[in-house]
């Protein structure tokens, strides 16, 4: 499965990775690469838990570009 992941740097310098199509699926790392590896593990774990609980694996998400 392919997922879109957002990565941003927080005020402490940590890289925070989030998978918007899986509510609550967030991880972090000291480097961007570490954050990416950590979010991969978080996604796997979130999908397992959602499947065990009979929840939909993902929620609908759409990327839209907005000019301001």
mmJSON file of the N, C-alpha and C atoms, coordinates in Angstrom:
{"data_MODEL":{"atom_site":{
"group_PDB":["ATOM","ATOM","ATOM","ATOM","ATOM","ATOM","ATOM","ATOM","ATOM","ATOM","ATOM","ATOM","ATOM","ATOM","ATOM","ATOM","ATOM","ATOM","ATOM","ATOM","ATOM","ATOM","ATOM","ATOM","ATOM","ATOM","ATOM","ATOM","ATOM","ATOM","ATOM","ATOM","ATOM","ATOM","ATOM","ATOM","ATOM","ATOM","ATOM","ATOM","ATOM","ATOM","ATOM","ATOM","ATOM","ATOM","ATOM","ATOM","ATOM","ATOM","ATOM","ATOM","ATOM","ATOM","ATOM","ATOM","ATOM","ATOM","ATOM","ATOM","ATOM","ATOM","ATOM","ATOM","ATOM","ATOM","ATOM","ATOM","ATOM","ATOM","ATOM","ATOM","ATOM","ATOM","ATOM","ATOM","ATOM","ATOM","ATOM","ATOM","ATOM","ATOM","ATOM","ATOM","ATOM","ATOM","ATOM","ATOM","ATOM","ATOM","ATOM","ATOM","ATOM","ATOM","ATOM","ATOM","ATOM","ATOM","ATOM","ATOM","ATOM","ATOM","ATOM","ATOM","ATOM","ATOM","ATOM","ATOM","ATOM","ATOM","ATOM","ATOM","ATOM","ATOM","ATOM","ATOM","ATOM","ATOM","ATOM","ATOM","ATOM","ATOM","ATOM","ATOM","ATOM","ATOM","ATOM","ATOM","ATOM","ATOM","ATOM","ATOM","ATOM","ATOM","ATOM","ATOM","ATOM","ATOM","ATOM","ATOM","ATOM","ATOM","ATOM","ATOM","ATOM","ATOM","ATOM","ATOM","ATOM","ATOM","ATOM","ATOM","ATOM","ATOM","ATOM","ATOM","ATOM","ATOM","ATOM","ATOM","ATOM","ATOM","ATOM","ATOM","ATOM","ATOM","ATOM","ATOM","ATOM","ATOM","ATOM","ATOM","ATOM","ATOM","ATOM","ATOM","ATOM","ATOM","ATOM","ATOM","ATOM","ATOM","ATOM","ATOM","ATOM","ATOM","ATOM","ATOM","ATOM","ATOM","ATOM","ATOM","ATOM","ATOM","ATOM","ATOM","ATOM","ATOM","ATOM","ATOM","ATOM","ATOM","ATOM","ATOM"],
"id":[1,2,3,4,5,6,7,8,9,10,11,12,13,14,15,16,17,18,19,20,21,22,23,24,25,26,27,28,29,30,31,32,33,34,35,36,37,38,39,40,41,42,43,44,45,46,47,48,49,50,51,52,53,54,55,56,57,58,59,60,61,62,63,64,65,66,67,68,69,70,71,72,73,74,75,76,77,78,79,80,81,82,83,84,85,86,87,88,89,90,91,92,93,94,95,96,97,98,99,100,101,102,103,104,105,106,107,108,109,110,111,112,113,114,115,116,117,118,119,120,121,122,123,124,125,126,127,128,129,130,131,132,133,134,135,136,137,138,139,140,141,142,143,144,145,146,147,148,149,150,151,152,153,154,155,156,157,158,159,160,161,162,163,164,165,166,167,168,169,170,171,172,173,174,175,176,177,178,179,180,181,182,183,184,185,186,187,188,189,190,191,192,193,194,195,196,197,198,199,200,201,202,203,204],
"type_symbol":["N","C","C","N","C","C","N","C","C","N","C","C","N","C","C","N","C","C","N","C","C","N","C","C","N","C","C","N","C","C","N","C","C","N","C","C","N","C","C","N","C","C","N","C","C","N","C","C","N","C","C","N","C","C","N","C","C","N","C","C","N","C","C","N","C","C","N","C","C","N","C","C","N","C","C","N","C","C","N","C","C","N","C","C","N","C","C","N","C","C","N","C","C","N","C","C","N","C","C","N","C","C","N","C","C","N","C","C","N","C","C","N","C","C","N","C","C","N","C","C","N","C","C","N","C","C","N","C","C","N","C","C","N","C","C","N","C","C","N","C","C","N","C","C","N","C","C","N","C","C","N","C","C","N","C","C","N","C","C","N","C","C","N","C","C","N","C","C","N","C","C","N","C","C","N","C","C","N","C","C","N","C","C","N","C","C","N","C","C","N","C","C","N","C","C","N","C","C","N","C","C","N","C","C"],
"label_atom_id":["N","CA","C","N","CA","C","N","CA","C","N","CA","C","N","CA","C","N","CA","C","N","CA","C","N","CA","C","N","CA","C","N","CA","C","N","CA","C","N","CA","C","N","CA","C","N","CA","C","N","CA","C","N","CA","C","N","CA","C","N","CA","C","N","CA","C","N","CA","C","N","CA","C","N","CA","C","N","CA","C","N","CA","C","N","CA","C","N","CA","C","N","CA","C","N","CA","C","N","CA","C","N","CA","C","N","CA","C","N","CA","C","N","CA","C","N","CA","C","N","CA","C","N","CA","C","N","CA","C","N","CA","C","N","CA","C","N","CA","C","N","CA","C","N","CA","C","N","CA","C","N","CA","C","N","CA","C","N","CA","C","N","CA","C","N","CA","C","N","CA","C","N","CA","C","N","CA","C","N","CA","C","N","CA","C","N","CA","C","N","CA","C","N","CA","C","N","CA","C","N","CA","C","N","CA","C","N","CA","C","N","CA","C","N","CA","C","N","CA","C","N","CA","C","N","CA","C","N","CA","C","N","CA","C","N","CA","C"],
"label_alt_id":[null,null,null,null,null,null,null,null,null,null,null,null,null,null,null,null,null,null,null,null,null,null,null,null,null,null,null,null,null,null,null,null,null,null,null,null,null,null,null,null,null,null,null,null,null,null,null,null,null,null,null,null,null,null,null,null,null,null,null,null,null,null,null,null,null,null,null,null,null,null,null,null,null,null,null,null,null,null,null,null,null,null,null,null,null,null,null,null,null,null,null,null,null,null,null,null,null,null,null,null,null,null,null,null,null,null,null,null,null,null,null,null,null,null,null,null,null,null,null,null,null,null,null,null,null,null,null,null,null,null,null,null,null,null,null,null,null,null,null,null,null,null,null,null,null,null,null,null,null,null,null,null,null,null,null,null,null,null,null,null,null,null,null,null,null,null,null,null,null,null,null,null,null,null,null,null,null,null,null,null,null,null,null,null,null,null,null,null,null,null,null,null,null,null,null,null,null,null,null,null,null,null,null,null],
"label_comp_id":["UNK","UNK","UNK","UNK","UNK","UNK","UNK","UNK","UNK","UNK","UNK","UNK","UNK","UNK","UNK","UNK","UNK","UNK","UNK","UNK","UNK","UNK","UNK","UNK","UNK","UNK","UNK","UNK","UNK","UNK","UNK","UNK","UNK","UNK","UNK","UNK","UNK","UNK","UNK","UNK","UNK","UNK","UNK","UNK","UNK","UNK","UNK","UNK","UNK","UNK","UNK","UNK","UNK","UNK","UNK","UNK","UNK","UNK","UNK","UNK","UNK","UNK","UNK","UNK","UNK","UNK","UNK","UNK","UNK","UNK","UNK","UNK","UNK","UNK","UNK","UNK","UNK","UNK","UNK","UNK","UNK","UNK","UNK","UNK","UNK","UNK","UNK","UNK","UNK","UNK","UNK","UNK","UNK","UNK","UNK","UNK","UNK","UNK","UNK","UNK","UNK","UNK","UNK","UNK","UNK","UNK","UNK","UNK","UNK","UNK","UNK","UNK","UNK","UNK","UNK","UNK","UNK","UNK","UNK","UNK","UNK","UNK","UNK","UNK","UNK","UNK","UNK","UNK","UNK","UNK","UNK","UNK","UNK","UNK","UNK","UNK","UNK","UNK","UNK","UNK","UNK","UNK","UNK","UNK","UNK","UNK","UNK","UNK","UNK","UNK","UNK","UNK","UNK","UNK","UNK","UNK","UNK","UNK","UNK","UNK","UNK","UNK","UNK","UNK","UNK","UNK","UNK","UNK","UNK","UNK","UNK","UNK","UNK","UNK","UNK","UNK","UNK","UNK","UNK","UNK","UNK","UNK","UNK","UNK","UNK","UNK","UNK","UNK","UNK","UNK","UNK","UNK","UNK","UNK","UNK","UNK","UNK","UNK","UNK","UNK","UNK","UNK","UNK","UNK"],
"label_asym_id":["A","A","A","A","A","A","A","A","A","A","A","A","A","A","A","A","A","A","A","A","A","A","A","A","A","A","A","A","A","A","A","A","A","A","A","A","A","A","A","A","A","A","A","A","A","A","A","A","A","A","A","A","A","A","A","A","A","A","A","A","A","A","A","A","A","A","A","A","A","A","A","A","A","A","A","A","A","A","A","A","A","A","A","A","A","A","A","A","A","A","A","A","A","A","A","A","A","A","A","A","A","A","A","A","A","A","A","A","A","A","A","A","A","A","A","A","A","A","A","A","A","A","A","A","A","A","A","A","A","A","A","A","A","A","A","A","A","A","A","A","A","A","A","A","A","A","A","A","A","A","A","A","A","A","A","A","A","A","A","A","A","A","A","A","A","A","A","A","A","A","A","A","A","A","A","A","A","A","A","A","A","A","A","A","A","A","A","A","A","A","A","A","A","A","A","A","A","A","A","A","A","A","A","A"],
"label_entity_id":["1","1","1","1","1","1","1","1","1","1","1","1","1","1","1","1","1","1","1","1","1","1","1","1","1","1","1","1","1","1","1","1","1","1","1","1","1","1","1","1","1","1","1","1","1","1","1","1","1","1","1","1","1","1","1","1","1","1","1","1","1","1","1","1","1","1","1","1","1","1","1","1","1","1","1","1","1","1","1","1","1","1","1","1","1","1","1","1","1","1","1","1","1","1","1","1","1","1","1","1","1","1","1","1","1","1","1","1","1","1","1","1","1","1","1","1","1","1","1","1","1","1","1","1","1","1","1","1","1","1","1","1","1","1","1","1","1","1","1","1","1","1","1","1","1","1","1","1","1","1","1","1","1","1","1","1","1","1","1","1","1","1","1","1","1","1","1","1","1","1","1","1","1","1","1","1","1","1","1","1","1","1","1","1","1","1","1","1","1","1","1","1","1","1","1","1","1","1","1","1","1","1","1","1"],
"label_seq_id":[1,1,1,2,2,2,3,3,3,4,4,4,5,5,5,6,6,6,7,7,7,8,8,8,9,9,9,10,10,10,11,11,11,12,12,12,13,13,13,14,14,14,15,15,15,16,16,16,17,17,17,18,18,18,19,19,19,20,20,20,21,21,21,22,22,22,23,23,23,24,24,24,25,25,25,26,26,26,27,27,27,28,28,28,29,29,29,30,30,30,31,31,31,32,32,32,33,33,33,34,34,34,35,35,35,36,36,36,37,37,37,38,38,38,39,39,39,40,40,40,41,41,41,42,42,42,43,43,43,44,44,44,45,45,45,46,46,46,47,47,47,48,48,48,49,49,49,50,50,50,51,51,51,52,52,52,53,53,53,54,54,54,55,55,55,56,56,56,57,57,57,58,58,58,59,59,59,60,60,60,61,61,61,62,62,62,63,63,63,64,64,64,65,65,65,66,66,66,67,67,67,68,68,68],
"pdbx_PDB_ins_code":[null,null,null,null,null,null,null,null,null,null,null,null,null,null,null,null,null,null,null,null,null,null,null,null,null,null,null,null,null,null,null,null,null,null,null,null,null,null,null,null,null,null,null,null,null,null,null,null,null,null,null,null,null,null,null,null,null,null,null,null,null,null,null,null,null,null,null,null,null,null,null,null,null,null,null,null,null,null,null,null,null,null,null,null,null,null,null,null,null,null,null,null,null,null,null,null,null,null,null,null,null,null,null,null,null,null,null,null,null,null,null,null,null,null,null,null,null,null,null,null,null,null,null,null,null,null,null,null,null,null,null,null,null,null,null,null,null,null,null,null,null,null,null,null,null,null,null,null,null,null,null,null,null,null,null,null,null,null,null,null,null,null,null,null,null,null,null,null,null,null,null,null,null,null,null,null,null,null,null,null,null,null,null,null,null,null,null,null,null,null,null,null,null,null,null,null,null,null,null,null,null,null,null,null],
"Cartn_x":[0.846,0.0,0.888,0.409,1.121,0.35,1.061,0.427,1.17,0.443,1.047,1.362,2.566,3.015,3.498,3.114,3.628,4.758,5.76,6.883,7.148,7.194,7.531,8.461,9.181,10.103,9.423,9.48,8.837,9.794,9.307,10.088,11.33,11.379,12.544,13.537,13.224,14.109,13.842,12.844,12.483,11.661,11.787,10.98,9.741,8.576,7.312,6.668,6.362,5.742,4.323,3.407,1.997,1.415,0.554,-0.15,-1.614,-1.999,-3.348,-4.492,-4.247,-5.334,-5.578,-4.738,-4.954,-4.984,-6.164,-6.268,-5.418,-4.649,-3.83,-2.495,-2.195,-0.948,0.162,0.939,1.986,3.236,4.398,5.658,6.661,7.882,8.891,10.271,11.266,12.65,13.585,14.828,15.822,16.234,16.127,16.408,15.158,15.114,13.973,13.892,15.027,15.038,14.552,14.95,14.488,12.974,12.463,11.019,10.281,10.843,10.221,10.192,11.307,11.342,10.364,10.292,9.383,7.92,7.58,6.174,5.781,6.721,6.422,5.979,6.717,6.345,5.004,4.797,3.535,2.364,2.539,1.464,1.116,2.112,1.865,1.089,1.522,0.858,-0.565,-0.752,-2.097,-3.038,-2.552,-3.385,-3.77,-2.828,-3.125,-4.21,-4.081,-5.049,-6.419,-6.451,-7.73,-8.401,-7.623,-8.17,-8.725,-7.974,-8.42,-9.729,-9.904,-11.11,-12.248,-12.012,-13.052,-13.296,-12.324,-12.447,-11.984,-12.467,-11.922,-10.42,-9.64,-8.191,-7.766,-8.448,-8.103,-9.37,-9.203,-10.307,-10.034,-11.076,-10.907,-10.102,-9.196,-8.363,-8.105,-8.035,-7.784,-6.871,-5.901,-5.014,-5.565,-5.653,-6.152,-5.188,-4.764,-3.926,-4.827,-4.511,-5.299,-4.37,-4.712,-3.936,-4.494,-3.628,-4.054,-3.334],
"Cartn_y":[-1.183,0.0,1.241,2.287,3.56,4.59,5.373,6.411,7.725,8.811,10.134,10.436,10.932,11.264,12.703,13.453,14.812,14.791,15.624,15.723,17.199,17.56,18.941,18.923,19.979,20.09,20.868,20.329,21.032,22.03,22.729,23.788,23.277,21.967,21.375,20.784,20.915,20.396,18.967,18.328,16.957,16.985,15.921,15.777,14.965,15.531,14.886,14.414,13.123,12.53,12.114,12.388,12.059,11.47,10.488,9.881,10.323,11.353,11.922,10.947,9.922,9.002,7.963,7.956,7.08,7.983,8.31,9.228,8.789,9.737,9.47,8.806,8.556,7.876,8.918,9.082,10.096,9.47,9.902,9.463,10.596,10.367,11.412,10.789,11.63,11.184,12.367,12.088,13.151,13.649,12.762,13.137,12.85,13.429,13.178,11.687,11.066,9.636,8.783,9.133,8.396,8.551,9.743,9.967,9.123,9.015,8.205,6.734,6.236,4.834,4.593,5.545,5.398,5.448,6.297,6.368,5.104,4.472,3.189,2.166,2.09,1.164,1.555,2.857,3.333,2.982,3.143,2.81,1.329,0.47,-0.979,-1.294,-0.701,-0.969,-0.424,0.782,1.368,0.516,0.04,-0.797,-2.096,-2.703,-3.929,-3.692,-2.627,-2.317,-2.029,-1.232,-0.905,-2.167,-3.076,-4.331,-5.188,-5.297,-6.08,-5.55,-4.23,-3.61,-3.498,-3.965,-3.913,-2.512,-1.657,-0.274,-0.202,0.781,0.969,1.246,0.704,0.879,2.325,3.032,4.424,5.261,6.56,7.475,8.155,8.625,9.291,10.563,10.76,11.955,12.381,13.67,14.193,15.387,15.472,16.629,17.607,18.875,19.91,21.099,21.597,22.799,24.019,24.966,26.177,27.374,28.238,29.455,30.564,31.266,32.35,33.623],
"Cartn_z":[0.0,0.0,0.0,-0.639,-0.677,0.132,0.923,1.717,1.542,1.587,1.625,3.083,3.317,4.672,4.662,5.68,5.817,6.841,6.592,7.525,7.772,9.031,9.391,10.594,10.739,11.866,12.978,14.195,15.306,15.949,16.972,17.615,18.332,18.607,19.263,18.261,16.957,15.922,15.51,16.126,15.751,14.461,13.684,12.474,12.831,12.589,12.922,11.623,11.559,10.376,10.722,9.803,10.026,8.754,8.917,7.795,7.885,7.125,7.252,6.961,6.141,5.823,6.909,7.955,9.113,10.345,10.839,11.976,13.165,13.7,14.867,14.583,13.314,12.961,12.804,13.864,13.927,14.532,14.054,14.633,14.495,14.94,14.85,14.786,14.542,14.513,14.617,14.967,15.058,13.673,12.668,11.284,10.455,9.253,8.382,8.036,7.754,7.421,8.584,9.792,10.967,11.124,10.875,10.952,9.92,8.718,7.658,8.063,8.576,9.016,10.163,11.087,12.227,11.807,10.825,10.404,9.648,8.966,8.311,9.346,10.458,11.539,12.151,12.348,12.934,12.027,10.72,9.774,9.878,9.888,9.998,11.278,12.395,13.664,13.688,13.15,13.116,12.268,11.125,10.26,10.96,11.693,12.431,13.471,14.242,15.301,14.69,13.622,12.989,12.447,11.863,11.343,12.481,13.58,14.747,15.31,15.269,15.838,14.83,13.613,12.592,12.052,12.212,11.736,10.282,9.531,8.19,8.307,7.391,7.485,7.295,6.42,6.148,6.046,6.031,5.773,4.431,3.793,2.508,2.696,1.769,1.808,0.375,0.172,-1.146,-1.038,-1.916,-1.955,-2.967,-2.562,-3.435,-3.343,-4.48,-4.47,-4.451,-3.574,-3.439,-3.633,-4.538,-4.73,-3.844,-3.175,-2.301,-2.713],
"occupancy":[1.0,1.0,1.0,1.0,1.0,1.0,1.0,1.0,1.0,1.0,1.0,1.0,1.0,1.0,1.0,1.0,1.0,1.0,1.0,1.0,1.0,1.0,1.0,1.0,1.0,1.0,1.0,1.0,1.0,1.0,1.0,1.0,1.0,1.0,1.0,1.0,1.0,1.0,1.0,1.0,1.0,1.0,1.0,1.0,1.0,1.0,1.0,1.0,1.0,1.0,1.0,1.0,1.0,1.0,1.0,1.0,1.0,1.0,1.0,1.0,1.0,1.0,1.0,1.0,1.0,1.0,1.0,1.0,1.0,1.0,1.0,1.0,1.0,1.0,1.0,1.0,1.0,1.0,1.0,1.0,1.0,1.0,1.0,1.0,1.0,1.0,1.0,1.0,1.0,1.0,1.0,1.0,1.0,1.0,1.0,1.0,1.0,1.0,1.0,1.0,1.0,1.0,1.0,1.0,1.0,1.0,1.0,1.0,1.0,1.0,1.0,1.0,1.0,1.0,1.0,1.0,1.0,1.0,1.0,1.0,1.0,1.0,1.0,1.0,1.0,1.0,1.0,1.0,1.0,1.0,1.0,1.0,1.0,1.0,1.0,1.0,1.0,1.0,1.0,1.0,1.0,1.0,1.0,1.0,1.0,1.0,1.0,1.0,1.0,1.0,1.0,1.0,1.0,1.0,1.0,1.0,1.0,1.0,1.0,1.0,1.0,1.0,1.0,1.0,1.0,1.0,1.0,1.0,1.0,1.0,1.0,1.0,1.0,1.0,1.0,1.0,1.0,1.0,1.0,1.0,1.0,1.0,1.0,1.0,1.0,1.0,1.0,1.0,1.0,1.0,1.0,1.0,1.0,1.0,1.0,1.0,1.0,1.0,1.0,1.0,1.0,1.0,1.0,1.0],
"B_iso_or_equiv":[0.0,0.0,0.0,0.0,0.0,0.0,0.0,0.0,0.0,0.0,0.0,0.0,0.0,0.0,0.0,0.0,0.0,0.0,0.0,0.0,0.0,0.0,0.0,0.0,0.0,0.0,0.0,0.0,0.0,0.0,0.0,0.0,0.0,0.0,0.0,0.0,0.0,0.0,0.0,0.0,0.0,0.0,0.0,0.0,0.0,0.0,0.0,0.0,0.0,0.0,0.0,0.0,0.0,0.0,0.0,0.0,0.0,0.0,0.0,0.0,0.0,0.0,0.0,0.0,0.0,0.0,0.0,0.0,0.0,0.0,0.0,0.0,0.0,0.0,0.0,0.0,0.0,0.0,0.0,0.0,0.0,0.0,0.0,0.0,0.0,0.0,0.0,0.0,0.0,0.0,0.0,0.0,0.0,0.0,0.0,0.0,0.0,0.0,0.0,0.0,0.0,0.0,0.0,0.0,0.0,0.0,0.0,0.0,0.0,0.0,0.0,0.0,0.0,0.0,0.0,0.0,0.0,0.0,0.0,0.0,0.0,0.0,0.0,0.0,0.0,0.0,0.0,0.0,0.0,0.0,0.0,0.0,0.0,0.0,0.0,0.0,0.0,0.0,0.0,0.0,0.0,0.0,0.0,0.0,0.0,0.0,0.0,0.0,0.0,0.0,0.0,0.0,0.0,0.0,0.0,0.0,0.0,0.0,0.0,0.0,0.0,0.0,0.0,0.0,0.0,0.0,0.0,0.0,0.0,0.0,0.0,0.0,0.0,0.0,0.0,0.0,0.0,0.0,0.0,0.0,0.0,0.0,0.0,0.0,0.0,0.0,0.0,0.0,0.0,0.0,0.0,0.0,0.0,0.0,0.0,0.0,0.0,0.0,0.0,0.0,0.0,0.0,0.0,0.0],
"pdbx_formal_charge":[null,null,null,null,null,null,null,null,null,null,null,null,null,null,null,null,null,null,null,null,null,null,null,null,null,null,null,null,null,null,null,null,null,null,null,null,null,null,null,null,null,null,null,null,null,null,null,null,null,null,null,null,null,null,null,null,null,null,null,null,null,null,null,null,null,null,null,null,null,null,null,null,null,null,null,null,null,null,null,null,null,null,null,null,null,null,null,null,null,null,null,null,null,null,null,null,null,null,null,null,null,null,null,null,null,null,null,null,null,null,null,null,null,null,null,null,null,null,null,null,null,null,null,null,null,null,null,null,null,null,null,null,null,null,null,null,null,null,null,null,null,null,null,null,null,null,null,null,null,null,null,null,null,null,null,null,null,null,null,null,null,null,null,null,null,null,null,null,null,null,null,null,null,null,null,null,null,null,null,null,null,null,null,null,null,null,null,null,null,null,null,null,null,null,null,null,null,null,null,null,null,null,null,null],
"auth_seq_id":[1,1,1,2,2,2,3,3,3,4,4,4,5,5,5,6,6,6,7,7,7,8,8,8,9,9,9,10,10,10,11,11,11,12,12,12,13,13,13,14,14,14,15,15,15,16,16,16,17,17,17,18,18,18,19,19,19,20,20,20,21,21,21,22,22,22,23,23,23,24,24,24,25,25,25,26,26,26,27,27,27,28,28,28,29,29,29,30,30,30,31,31,31,32,32,32,33,33,33,34,34,34,35,35,35,36,36,36,37,37,37,38,38,38,39,39,39,40,40,40,41,41,41,42,42,42,43,43,43,44,44,44,45,45,45,46,46,46,47,47,47,48,48,48,49,49,49,50,50,50,51,51,51,52,52,52,53,53,53,54,54,54,55,55,55,56,56,56,57,57,57,58,58,58,59,59,59,60,60,60,61,61,61,62,62,62,63,63,63,64,64,64,65,65,65,66,66,66,67,67,67,68,68,68],
"auth_comp_id":["UNK","UNK","UNK","UNK","UNK","UNK","UNK","UNK","UNK","UNK","UNK","UNK","UNK","UNK","UNK","UNK","UNK","UNK","UNK","UNK","UNK","UNK","UNK","UNK","UNK","UNK","UNK","UNK","UNK","UNK","UNK","UNK","UNK","UNK","UNK","UNK","UNK","UNK","UNK","UNK","UNK","UNK","UNK","UNK","UNK","UNK","UNK","UNK","UNK","UNK","UNK","UNK","UNK","UNK","UNK","UNK","UNK","UNK","UNK","UNK","UNK","UNK","UNK","UNK","UNK","UNK","UNK","UNK","UNK","UNK","UNK","UNK","UNK","UNK","UNK","UNK","UNK","UNK","UNK","UNK","UNK","UNK","UNK","UNK","UNK","UNK","UNK","UNK","UNK","UNK","UNK","UNK","UNK","UNK","UNK","UNK","UNK","UNK","UNK","UNK","UNK","UNK","UNK","UNK","UNK","UNK","UNK","UNK","UNK","UNK","UNK","UNK","UNK","UNK","UNK","UNK","UNK","UNK","UNK","UNK","UNK","UNK","UNK","UNK","UNK","UNK","UNK","UNK","UNK","UNK","UNK","UNK","UNK","UNK","UNK","UNK","UNK","UNK","UNK","UNK","UNK","UNK","UNK","UNK","UNK","UNK","UNK","UNK","UNK","UNK","UNK","UNK","UNK","UNK","UNK","UNK","UNK","UNK","UNK","UNK","UNK","UNK","UNK","UNK","UNK","UNK","UNK","UNK","UNK","UNK","UNK","UNK","UNK","UNK","UNK","UNK","UNK","UNK","UNK","UNK","UNK","UNK","UNK","UNK","UNK","UNK","UNK","UNK","UNK","UNK","UNK","UNK","UNK","UNK","UNK","UNK","UNK","UNK","UNK","UNK","UNK","UNK","UNK","UNK"],
"auth_asym_id":["A","A","A","A","A","A","A","A","A","A","A","A","A","A","A","A","A","A","A","A","A","A","A","A","A","A","A","A","A","A","A","A","A","A","A","A","A","A","A","A","A","A","A","A","A","A","A","A","A","A","A","A","A","A","A","A","A","A","A","A","A","A","A","A","A","A","A","A","A","A","A","A","A","A","A","A","A","A","A","A","A","A","A","A","A","A","A","A","A","A","A","A","A","A","A","A","A","A","A","A","A","A","A","A","A","A","A","A","A","A","A","A","A","A","A","A","A","A","A","A","A","A","A","A","A","A","A","A","A","A","A","A","A","A","A","A","A","A","A","A","A","A","A","A","A","A","A","A","A","A","A","A","A","A","A","A","A","A","A","A","A","A","A","A","A","A","A","A","A","A","A","A","A","A","A","A","A","A","A","A","A","A","A","A","A","A","A","A","A","A","A","A","A","A","A","A","A","A","A","A","A","A","A","A"],
"auth_atom_id":["N","CA","C","N","CA","C","N","CA","C","N","CA","C","N","CA","C","N","CA","C","N","CA","C","N","CA","C","N","CA","C","N","CA","C","N","CA","C","N","CA","C","N","CA","C","N","CA","C","N","CA","C","N","CA","C","N","CA","C","N","CA","C","N","CA","C","N","CA","C","N","CA","C","N","CA","C","N","CA","C","N","CA","C","N","CA","C","N","CA","C","N","CA","C","N","CA","C","N","CA","C","N","CA","C","N","CA","C","N","CA","C","N","CA","C","N","CA","C","N","CA","C","N","CA","C","N","CA","C","N","CA","C","N","CA","C","N","CA","C","N","CA","C","N","CA","C","N","CA","C","N","CA","C","N","CA","C","N","CA","C","N","CA","C","N","CA","C","N","CA","C","N","CA","C","N","CA","C","N","CA","C","N","CA","C","N","CA","C","N","CA","C","N","CA","C","N","CA","C","N","CA","C","N","CA","C","N","CA","C","N","CA","C","N","CA","C","N","CA","C","N","CA","C","N","CA","C","N","CA","C","N","CA","C","N","CA","C"],
"pdbx_PDB_model_num":[1,1,1,1,1,1,1,1,1,1,1,1,1,1,1,1,1,1,1,1,1,1,1,1,1,1,1,1,1,1,1,1,1,1,1,1,1,1,1,1,1,1,1,1,1,1,1,1,1,1,1,1,1,1,1,1,1,1,1,1,1,1,1,1,1,1,1,1,1,1,1,1,1,1,1,1,1,1,1,1,1,1,1,1,1,1,1,1,1,1,1,1,1,1,1,1,1,1,1,1,1,1,1,1,1,1,1,1,1,1,1,1,1,1,1,1,1,1,1,1,1,1,1,1,1,1,1,1,1,1,1,1,1,1,1,1,1,1,1,1,1,1,1,1,1,1,1,1,1,1,1,1,1,1,1,1,1,1,1,1,1,1,1,1,1,1,1,1,1,1,1,1,1,1,1,1,1,1,1,1,1,1,1,1,1,1,1,1,1,1,1,1,1,1,1,1,1,1,1,1,1,1,1,1]
}}}
